[in-house]
Amino acid sequence: MPNPPQLRYPELLATVAAGTVLPAGQVRRVCNRVLLQSAELIQQDEGFTSRVLSFKAITRSDQRRFARLVRRLPPAQ
């Protein structure tokens, strides 16, 4: 299975801003907070589950931490 294309941070901000009525500064603050919370969960070896996204933190034998996406949002129809 090929890797999905990466979404860069400016693209994430533009996508979220286009789908909401929030001003760009507020979208940036919300995205920053969500990413910081996700990073904290990964550092604490915790996972996350919601209706649209689920990941679990994994520590490899070389002690690097990363998260694996467990479930993706189904494609929009």
C-alpha positions as a printed Julia matrix, in Angstrom:
77×3 Matrix{Float64}:
   0.0    0.0    0.0
   1.61   3.31  -1.05
   2.08   6.07   1.48
  -0.55   8.82   1.31
   0.72  12.26   0.29
   1.95  14.41   3.16
  -0.08  17.42   4.22
   2.16  20.35   5.11
   1.19  22.7    7.93
   0.27  25.67   5.67
  -1.94  23.32   3.63
  -3.59  22.07   6.84
  -4.34  25.63   7.92
  -5.73  26.54   4.5
  -7.92  23.41   4.4
  -9.35  24.01   7.87
  -9.87  27.73   7.22
 -11.67  27.0    3.94
 -14.07  24.65   5.72
 -14.98  27.03   8.54
 -15.94  30.62   9.15
 -13.1   31.1   11.63
 -10.47  33.78  11.0
  -7.03  32.52   9.99
  -5.44  33.45  13.33
  -7.98  31.42  15.26
  -7.58  28.44  12.92
  -3.81  28.61  13.51
  -4.27  28.69  17.3
  -6.67  25.73  17.25
  -4.42  23.67  14.95
  -1.36  24.48  17.08
  -3.16  23.36  20.24
  -4.4   20.11  18.67
  -0.91  19.26  17.41
   0.68  20.12  20.76
  -1.81  17.9   22.59
  -1.12  15.07  20.13
   2.63  15.46  20.64
   2.15  15.34  24.43
   0.14  12.13  24.15
   2.84  10.54  21.99
   5.57  11.6   24.45
   3.55  10.03  27.29
   3.02   6.8   25.29
  -0.71   7.43  25.22
  -3.09   6.89  22.33
  -6.06   8.87  21.12
  -9.46   7.8   19.8
 -12.31   9.87  18.39
 -15.07   9.3   15.84
 -12.79  10.34  12.98
  -9.24   9.52  14.04
  -7.42   7.04  16.2
  -3.71   6.63  16.85
  -1.51   4.76  19.28
   1.92   5.71  20.5
   4.73   3.25  19.89
   8.24   3.22  21.33
  10.7    1.36  19.13
  13.69  -0.55  20.4
  15.91   2.44  19.58
  13.66   4.48  21.96
  12.24   6.74  19.28
   8.55   7.46  19.81
   6.09   7.79  17.02
   2.39   7.31  16.47
   0.67   4.93  14.11
  -2.61   5.91  12.55
  -5.12   3.24  13.48
  -8.21   4.46  11.69
  -8.85   7.06   9.02
 -11.96   9.04   8.27
 -13.8    7.41   5.36
 -13.55   9.38   2.1
 -16.22  12.03   1.58
 -18.97  10.9   -0.74
